[in-house]
Amino acid sequence: GTTSVVIVAAELIKRANELVKNNIHPTTIISGYRLAMREAIKYIQANLSVPVDALEQDVLLSIAKTTLSSKFVGAESELFTKIIVDAMKSVKIVNPDGKAKYPVSQVNIIKSHGQSSSESVLVAGGYAIQMARASQEMPTHVTPAKIALLDFDLKKHRMSMGVNIVIDDPQELERVRQKEMDLTKEKIKKIIDAGTNVLFTTKGIDDFAMKYLVDAGILAARRVDKKDIKRIAKCTGAQLLLTMANMDGEESFDPKYLGSAEVVTEERVGDNDFIFIKGCKATKATTILLRGANEFMLEEAERSVHDALCAVSRTLESNSVVPGGGCVETAVSLHLEDYARTFDSYEQWAIAEFAEALLVIPKTLAQNAALDAIDLLAALRVRHHAARTGQDEKKDYKWYGLDLTNGVVRNSVTAGVLEPMVSKLKSLKFATEAAITILRIDDLIKIAPEQDQQ
């Protein structure tokens, strides 16, 4: 709801400016806006929210579709809505108090060049990173996987800076070199003996260490991003190790540090190699692999998918939706017009302007679809007025919103144009708060830029 916040806030400020010109003090306008906002939220919760269980059709698909309709990937919405809803359902976590959470952060979105966006896929129950294995001689498929996560280098041991070894005998020199190699060899042997067959490290692995890993048939990846490795630790139940030192000053590797997954494979998608971790044991994670012709399309698709994921997650958590297509704004606007008349003070004007400002949303929707905004808005307001004053057969009119494809008004709920109620309330609050913050500013002092001396 970022766009609606900006549009409503701008409209509120514009109208407040007019009121200030008519000698109404900004503080009065602010208190009027606050009253209007509270009343609007109360009205939406009481009259316009629909519990998800009461609706027949698959609400989540409708929510995702509504969110994507104004986005760049709207044309492929059939495919994306399915991917988004499946991804969100797969990361359900139940809190100790029995409340279900759907964390958006558990869904990993990765992008790969090539093919069209309709080739995007969902890797259910898995995590993917854009990486190739460290050496081509390593296996590409490991099952079942025991995963070690390291945050240190696997390379030939060197003395730390400033340490000098004084050697008299040339043979001793060779033995020091040999010992340095053995230290690394033992380190790797301890990791292998714990049963590791997949290894990720945030640092490097040199050729010397690579040899032992290849001999043991381990799939290893180096320079993995910190963010990714933390997520892999969460999904697989592995522990990220900064060092192998234990309490006794020795180096050891306990098998309990290992995470587990059903399969770890490396696959080529488009121009890039990806390592897929599927069937994670600890928590649920899901990856959406987006395809697209170029960087811009992929980035735009990622933003759109993220928005839709948030909308679906909100709906699942709050369990109530509101009709879209400008329906809520029109209904609230009419209600606030009546509400304004109950005040005999200056606030009346601020509330009335707030009511008018909300109509900018349906107006903008109609203009974006190249339709006659004034005509459609009039039709919409007539329907909502009839719903407020009319008999029972007209009660359904309160769900009416715009149908921009056919340029008419229709029942948004039955048409499946829905939005999560939480987002609607939040965007109203944010818009009002933003407008109020700016209204508080009395004067701007501009400092002239310093003149460059010739």
ZATOR-954231 format. One record per residue (C-alpha): y, x, z. Coordinates in Angstrom, 3 decimals. Example, Ala and Ser with C-alpha at 12.3 -4.5 7.8 and 13.67 -1.06 7.14 Angstrom:
# ZATOR-954231
PT         c2         c1         c3
PT     -4.500     12.300      7.800
PT     -1.060     13.670      7.140
This chain:
# ZATOR-954231
PT         c2         c1         c3
PT      0.000      0.000      0.000
PT      2.388      2.916     -0.475
PT      4.145      1.386     -3.448
PT      4.742     -1.949     -1.727
PT      6.165     -0.182      1.331
PT      8.712      1.643     -0.813
PT      9.687     -1.455     -2.800
PT     10.084     -3.718      0.258
PT     11.952     -1.065      2.278
PT     14.382     -0.451     -0.589
PT     14.997     -4.177     -0.977
PT     15.575     -4.606      2.779
PT     18.130     -1.782      2.820
PT     19.890     -3.186     -0.240
PT     20.234     -6.592      1.397
PT     21.266     -5.124      4.740
PT     24.049     -3.279      2.952
PT     25.375     -6.575      1.635
PT     25.333     -8.030      5.160
PT     27.191     -5.005      6.544
PT     29.867     -5.549      3.893
PT     30.201     -9.100      5.253
PT     31.055     -7.672      8.688
PT     27.677     -8.194     10.329
PT     26.893     -5.240     12.582
PT     23.816     -3.118     11.695
PT     22.412     -3.626     15.224
PT     22.349     -7.386     14.660
PT     20.652     -6.902     11.307
PT     18.071     -4.599     12.910
PT     17.211     -7.126     15.625
PT     16.992     -9.855     12.942
PT     14.625     -7.744     10.850
PT     12.488     -7.034     13.904
PT     12.243    -10.748     14.742
PT     11.360    -11.541     11.151
PT      8.692     -8.830     11.048
PT      7.021    -10.057     14.237
PT      7.045    -13.644     13.041
PT      5.665    -12.612      9.631
PT      2.775    -10.732     11.233
PT      2.010    -13.633     13.553
PT      2.060    -16.054     10.614
PT     -0.241    -13.896      8.447
PT     -2.764    -13.545     11.258
PT     -2.711    -17.240     12.083
PT     -2.579    -18.859      8.640
PT     -3.337    -16.446      5.813
PT     -6.219    -14.303      7.008
PT     -9.747    -15.101      5.880
PT    -12.744    -13.737      7.821
PT    -15.017    -11.759      5.515
PT    -18.109    -13.741      6.611
PT    -16.544    -17.028      5.467
PT    -16.395    -15.932      1.833
PT    -19.274    -16.397     -0.559
PT    -18.783    -13.593     -3.079
PT    -19.082     -9.884     -2.356
PT    -15.711     -9.327     -0.713
PT    -15.906     -5.545     -0.720
PT    -16.246     -5.389     -4.497
PT    -13.222     -7.690     -4.803
PT    -11.194     -5.522     -2.408
PT    -12.014     -2.328     -4.288
PT    -11.301     -4.023     -7.623
PT     -7.914     -5.328     -6.429
PT     -6.957     -1.846     -5.215
PT     -8.033     -0.198     -8.469
PT     -6.436     -2.829    -10.719
PT     -3.003     -1.201    -10.557
PT     -4.428      2.303    -10.854
PT     -5.216      4.629    -13.697
PT     -8.999      4.052    -13.488
PT     -8.570      0.275    -13.548
PT    -10.277      0.066    -16.942
PT    -13.509      1.436    -15.460
PT    -13.199     -0.669    -12.316
PT    -16.705     -2.203    -12.636
PT    -18.375      1.196    -12.237
PT    -15.959      2.576     -9.653
PT    -15.997     -0.489     -7.379
PT    -19.777     -0.241     -7.123
PT    -19.654      3.498     -6.397
PT    -16.916      3.039     -3.773
PT    -18.594      0.172     -1.923
PT    -21.990      1.925     -1.880
PT    -20.368      5.151     -0.662
PT    -18.534      3.405      2.162
PT    -21.574      1.411      3.306
PT    -23.691      4.550      3.395
PT    -21.486      6.338      5.961
PT    -21.596      3.645      8.637
PT    -21.501      5.059     12.179
PT    -22.021      2.880     15.235
PT    -20.014      3.949     18.295
PT    -21.561      3.917     21.787
PT    -19.681      0.665     22.459
PT    -21.471     -0.945     19.512
PT    -18.455     -0.969     17.182
PT    -19.095      0.110     13.603
PT    -16.896      2.810     12.082
PT    -16.675      3.752      8.424
PT    -14.981      7.180      8.271
PT    -13.434      7.873      4.857
PT    -13.607     11.619      5.594
PT    -17.413     11.478      5.403
PT    -17.164     10.723      1.689
PT    -16.700     13.922     -0.243
PT    -15.015     13.671     -3.655
PT    -15.618     16.475     -6.137
PT    -14.281     16.741     -9.649
PT    -15.868     18.193    -12.758
PT    -14.379     18.545    -16.241
PT    -15.981     17.006    -19.273
PT    -17.267     13.612    -20.453
PT    -15.464     10.389    -19.682
PT    -14.678      8.890    -16.304
PT    -17.474      6.361    -16.886
PT    -19.969      9.215    -16.346
PT    -18.926      9.524    -12.677
PT    -21.858      9.280    -10.267
PT    -22.564      8.756     -6.591
PT    -24.752     11.323     -4.814
PT    -25.985      9.104     -1.985
PT    -26.897     10.696      1.333
PT    -25.830     14.135      0.220
PT    -23.080     16.699      0.128
PT    -22.083     18.820     -2.844
PT    -19.985     21.961     -3.180
PT    -18.663     23.514     -6.379
PT    -20.454     26.844     -6.097
PT    -23.179     28.863     -7.742
PT    -25.858     30.713     -5.817
PT    -24.984     34.326     -5.022
PT    -27.615     35.855     -7.306
PT    -29.323     34.532    -10.412
PT    -32.696     35.676     -9.047
PT    -32.517     33.213     -6.165
PT    -34.400     29.891     -6.376
PT    -32.442     26.870     -7.673
PT    -34.486     24.310     -5.730
PT    -35.472     24.499     -2.045
PT    -37.383     21.767     -0.220
PT    -37.477     21.076      2.721
PT    -34.376     23.110      3.511
PT    -33.628     24.993      6.729
PT    -29.941     25.855      6.532
PT    -28.159     28.763      8.255
PT    -24.338     28.779      8.344
PT    -22.609     32.106      8.972
PT    -18.986     33.090      9.406
PT    -19.433     36.852      8.996
PT    -20.164     39.360      6.251
PT    -23.694     40.269      5.263
PT    -23.155     43.784      4.034
PT    -23.957     47.386      4.805
PT    -22.908     48.139      8.363
PT    -19.942     50.455      8.613
PT    -18.381     52.071     11.613
PT    -15.177     50.342     12.621
PT    -11.795     51.862     11.863
PT    -10.843     54.968     13.793
PT    -14.400     55.873     14.836
PT    -15.216     59.505     14.023
PT    -18.713     60.892     14.177
PT    -18.913     64.660     14.485
PT    -22.118     65.896     12.847
PT    -23.352     69.497     12.931
PT    -26.636     69.061     11.129
PT    -26.710     67.768      7.487
PT    -29.995     65.964      8.186
PT    -28.299     63.963     10.923
PT    -25.845     62.632      8.335
PT    -28.700     61.167      6.337
PT    -30.143     59.586      9.458
PT    -26.787     57.978     10.334
PT    -26.626     56.488      6.843
PT    -30.188     55.264      7.149
PT    -29.439     53.681     10.538
PT    -26.443     51.871      9.074
PT    -28.707     50.380      6.407
PT    -31.373     49.473      8.947
PT    -28.868     47.585     11.101
PT    -28.102     45.199      8.237
PT    -31.778     44.973      7.303
PT    -32.700     43.959     10.861
PT    -29.885     41.417     10.980
PT    -31.141     39.755      7.796
PT    -34.761     39.969      8.970
PT    -33.874     38.042     12.151
PT    -32.240     35.277     10.093
PT    -35.271     35.124      7.760
PT    -37.792     35.128     10.625
PT    -36.134     32.042     12.133
PT    -37.402     30.138      9.077
PT    -34.164     30.058      7.075
PT    -34.500     29.300      3.357
PT    -30.866     28.328      2.576
PT    -27.865     30.355      3.701
PT    -24.140     29.682      3.400
PT    -21.495     32.153      4.514
PT    -17.704     31.986      4.435
PT    -17.531     35.743      3.843
PT    -19.226     38.076      1.360
PT    -22.803     39.210      0.737
PT    -23.152     42.638     -0.897
PT    -25.886     43.762     -3.303
PT    -27.720     45.602     -0.563
PT    -28.071     42.416      1.549
PT    -28.698     40.321     -1.578
PT    -31.871     42.301     -2.312
PT    -33.496     41.249      0.973
PT    -32.423     37.622      0.553
PT    -33.847     37.517     -2.996
PT    -37.127     39.058     -1.785
PT    -37.410     36.360      0.888
PT    -36.736     33.611     -1.693
PT    -33.583     32.347      0.035
PT    -30.905     30.332     -1.769
PT    -27.609     31.824     -0.568
PT    -23.977     31.038     -1.390
PT    -21.051     33.243     -0.392
PT    -17.348     32.613      0.169
PT    -17.907     28.932      0.906
PT    -14.698     27.175      1.893
PT    -14.253     26.746      5.686
PT    -13.641     23.025      5.222
PT    -16.903     22.609      3.306
PT    -18.968     24.643      5.727
PT    -17.742     22.550      8.672
PT    -18.720     19.378      6.853
PT    -22.150     20.829      6.002
PT    -22.597     21.722      9.693
PT    -21.799     18.127     10.637
PT    -24.176     16.635      8.053
PT    -27.157     18.908      8.593
PT    -26.851     19.532     12.319
PT    -26.519     23.300     11.792
PT    -24.351     25.506     13.986
PT    -21.747     27.766     12.410
PT    -22.214     31.279     13.826
PT    -19.350     33.747     14.205
PT    -21.659     36.501     15.402
PT    -25.333     37.040     16.168
PT    -24.669     38.768     19.498
PT    -26.276     37.173     22.546
PT    -25.595     37.452     26.280
PT    -27.666     40.646     26.631
PT    -25.618     42.489     24.050
PT    -28.483     42.314     21.555
PT    -28.423     40.534     18.212
PT    -30.661     37.493     17.831
PT    -30.909     34.342     15.734
PT    -32.269     31.214     17.373
PT    -34.041     28.684     15.082
PT    -32.115     25.886     16.857
PT    -28.982     27.027     15.014
PT    -30.558     25.914     11.736
PT    -29.681     22.619     10.101
PT    -32.105     20.656      7.994
PT    -31.990     18.664      4.776
PT    -34.655     17.343      2.434
PT    -33.547     19.189     -0.686
PT    -30.973     21.812     -1.620
PT    -30.598     22.325     -5.370
PT    -28.211     24.000     -7.744
PT    -27.402     21.954    -10.825
PT    -24.998     22.423    -13.672
PT    -22.535     19.577    -14.231
PT    -20.179     20.015    -17.172
PT    -18.806     23.568    -17.079
PT    -19.419     24.147    -13.385
PT    -22.337     24.854    -11.095
PT    -22.745     22.659     -8.030
PT    -24.979     23.040     -5.008
PT    -26.249     19.656     -3.837
PT    -27.526     19.128     -0.278
PT    -29.481     15.887     -0.232
PT    -31.159     13.956      2.557
PT    -29.041     15.365      5.411
PT    -30.617     14.860      8.806
PT    -27.756     14.708     11.308
PT    -25.044     12.358     10.047
PT    -24.631     10.405      6.889
PT    -22.580     11.964      4.155
PT    -22.046     10.879      0.599
PT    -20.493     12.591     -2.370
PT    -18.736     11.035     -5.348
PT    -18.783     13.247     -8.428
PT    -15.871     12.351    -10.695
PT    -15.871     13.226    -14.376
PT    -12.857     13.189    -16.670
PT    -11.333     14.716    -19.774
PT     -8.745     16.922    -18.051
PT     -7.286     17.982    -14.693
PT     -4.605     15.272    -14.631
PT     -7.094     12.472    -15.172
PT     -9.387     13.860    -12.473
PT     -6.597     14.175     -9.925
PT     -5.327     10.687    -10.655
PT     -8.868      9.298    -10.411
PT     -9.363     11.069     -7.075
PT     -6.201      9.510     -5.626
PT     -7.192      6.060     -6.852
PT    -10.713      6.345     -5.461
PT     -9.362      7.560     -2.113
PT     -7.048      4.532     -1.902
PT     -9.904      2.167     -2.650
PT    -12.182      3.888     -0.112
PT     -9.515      3.406      2.572
PT     -9.113     -0.270      1.654
PT    -12.863     -0.920      1.810
PT    -13.188      0.987      5.087
PT    -10.326     -1.038      6.627
PT    -11.943     -4.288      5.535
PT    -15.312     -3.343      6.983
PT    -13.741     -2.357     10.296
PT    -11.276     -5.236     10.703
PT    -13.456     -7.877      9.045
PT    -10.560     -9.961      7.708
PT     -8.820    -10.129      4.352
PT     -5.757    -11.801      2.866
PT     -5.230    -13.118     -0.676
PT     -3.444    -10.758     -3.096
PT     -1.265    -11.306     -6.146
PT      1.980    -11.939     -4.251
PT      0.491    -14.874     -2.344
PT      1.113    -13.579      1.202
PT      4.678    -12.527      0.445
PT      5.591    -15.930     -1.027
PT      4.035    -17.873      1.847
PT      5.666    -15.670      4.494
PT      9.005    -15.842      2.686
PT      9.028    -19.661      2.804
PT      7.960    -19.648      6.447
PT     10.723    -17.198      7.409
PT     13.356    -19.306      5.626
PT     12.466    -22.181      7.955
PT     12.206    -19.821     10.920
PT     15.706    -18.460     10.238
PT     17.180    -21.935     10.684
PT     16.016    -22.032     14.291
PT     18.604    -19.348     15.177
PT     22.249    -20.231     15.603
PT     23.364    -16.599     15.811
PT     24.032    -13.842     13.291
PT     20.303    -12.998     13.235
PT     19.798    -16.077     11.059
PT     21.312    -14.225      8.103
PT     19.182    -11.125      8.612
PT     15.964    -13.176      8.808
PT     16.923    -15.156      5.696
PT     17.579    -11.900      3.809
PT     14.238    -10.515      5.021
PT     12.553    -13.636      3.604
PT     14.314    -13.129      0.255
PT     13.437     -9.426      0.202
PT      9.704    -10.137      0.425
PT      9.836    -11.955     -2.903
PT     10.488     -8.623     -4.600
PT      6.704     -7.981     -4.567
PT      5.625    -10.971     -6.726
PT      8.753    -10.400     -8.841
PT      7.834     -6.763     -9.508
PT      4.199     -7.717    -10.233
PT      5.321    -10.188    -12.873
PT      7.818     -7.760    -14.405
PT      5.190     -5.016    -14.630
PT      2.966     -7.380    -16.577
PT      5.899     -8.162    -18.945
PT      5.980    -11.829    -17.877
PT      8.817    -14.152    -16.972
PT      9.244    -13.313    -13.276
PT     11.694    -16.112    -12.462
PT      9.501    -18.791    -14.013
PT      6.308    -17.607    -12.302
PT      8.024    -17.147     -8.964
PT      9.379    -20.699     -9.110
PT      5.876    -22.055     -9.847
PT      4.447    -20.028     -6.981
PT      7.070    -21.214     -4.513
PT      6.536    -24.845     -5.501
PT      2.792    -24.491     -4.797
PT      3.366    -22.876     -1.419
PT      5.999    -25.442     -0.459
PT      3.552    -28.218     -1.350
PT      0.890    -26.548      0.807
PT      3.264    -26.511      3.795
PT      4.460    -30.091      3.486
PT      1.815    -31.886      1.439
PT     -1.398    -33.712      2.210
PT     -4.867    -32.233      2.642
PT     -5.651    -31.986     -1.071
PT     -2.727    -29.602     -1.470
PT     -3.738    -27.347      1.440
PT     -5.552    -24.999     -0.969
PT     -2.214    -24.178     -2.579
PT     -1.507    -21.730      0.228
PT     -4.039    -19.312     -1.323
PT     -2.220    -19.295     -4.663
PT     -1.077    -16.010     -6.175
PT     -0.210    -14.664     -9.631
PT     -2.742    -14.262    -12.400
PT     -1.036    -11.618    -14.513
PT     -3.634    -11.516    -17.266
PT     -3.029    -15.122    -18.285
PT      0.531    -15.439    -16.980
PT     -0.188    -18.376    -14.655
PT     -0.639    -18.986    -10.917
PT     -4.140    -19.450     -9.501
PT     -6.154    -19.439     -6.282
PT     -6.390    -15.763     -5.344
PT     -9.270    -16.216     -2.912
PT    -11.652    -17.859     -5.382
PT    -10.527    -15.403     -8.084
PT    -11.519    -12.545     -5.762
PT     -8.065    -10.955     -5.576
PT     -8.163     -9.809     -1.970
PT     -6.623     -7.121      0.208
PT     -7.496     -5.965      3.741
PT     -5.280     -7.701      6.291
PT     -4.736     -4.474      8.265
PT     -3.137     -2.802      5.234
PT     -0.874     -5.782      4.621
PT      0.386     -5.812      8.209
PT      0.799     -2.029      8.262
PT      2.815     -1.984      5.039
PT      5.126     -4.723      6.400
PT      5.627     -2.756      9.632
PT      6.220      0.531      7.837
PT      8.697     -0.999      5.382
PT     10.678     -2.644      8.186
PT     10.670      0.499     10.323
PT     11.792      2.623      7.367
PT     14.646      0.213      6.587
PT     15.696      0.105     10.261
PT     15.684      3.902     10.550
PT     18.013      4.232      7.578
PT     20.256      1.401      8.810
PT     20.819      3.335     12.028
PT     22.592      6.078     10.091
PT     26.346      5.578     10.315
PT     27.675      8.416      8.239
PT     26.519     11.236      6.053
PT     28.163     14.625      6.315
PT     27.598     16.753      3.255
PT     27.993     20.486      3.508
PT     29.332     21.944      0.302
PT     27.022     24.614     -1.128
PT     28.231     28.148     -0.666
PT     30.069     29.515     -3.655
PT     28.429     32.547     -5.194
PT     30.784     35.450     -5.042
PT     31.525     36.837     -8.433
